[in-house]
Amino acid sequence: MTNEFLAFAPISTDADIPVLDPAAALLDEMMARLGVDGLAAAFADPGLLALVDQHSAAVRDALVDADRDADAAGLAAYATSIIAAARRGGRTLPAIGQAPVRPADWKAADWHLQRLLGVCMLAEALDVLP
């Protein structure tokens, strides 16, 4: 395309660009970083599934105790606090595509990764993902 045709190229307006809720965007990122691989591993291993389910129940209980709704905003706030605590402890999150894929690796993973996987499971169950 030459420059003279660029003047006639359509320009997107703000109305054309979908805007994700920041909470939903954070949960979507957690699914990309951890949830996809972690939940696939959990559904392949009953012991890991039970572990992740316990983490999901603990997240749900923490939201109730904090008088927060179990919605995208509540889950994202909880996940943000876990991520911040992990970073203070020198722990990181895996990049997209770098999460463990084997159930044994998830069972041996740091607590914060297991808890965030519980957040992902709960987000999926509550249908709050974009």
Disulfide bonds with the S-S distance in Angstrom:
none
